[in-house]
Amino acid sequence: MFELKNKEGSQYHFTLKAKNGQVILSSEVYNSKAAAQNGIASVQKNASQDNRYERKTAKDGRFFFNLKASNGQVIGSSQMYTSESGMENGINSVKQNAVDAQINEI
């Protein structure tokens, strides 16, 4: 499920949660609800394409990934993982959950 949140005034942010409620992808802050909804649509469009995932290692050795649109812009980032296999499981979870996820506006 996507959770679309109004942060302050006209600023919006969304997260993608797995079926167990764990956040698996977080967006940047958008300046309008429509822009955040477009971000969700972009996640749904790009989630199934493995080449859209940028796999990274933080300075402290933990792993994370960014999901990018076709223009190279980051549309969502993961949490930090202690292992590379955990990160790959996170990517697989986004692939499985994003395409037909419902949007819950909170």
NORNORHU-V25589 format. One line per field, one symbol per residue. psi: psi as a letter, one per 30 degrees, with the letter a starting at -180 (. if undefined). A space follows every 10 residues. Layout:
psi: ???
This chain:
psi: kkjjkjdkcg klkllkklfg fkkfkkllkl fleeeeeeee eeeeefefje ffkjklklfg flkllkkklf gfkkfllllk kfleeeeeee eeeeeefeeg klkjk.
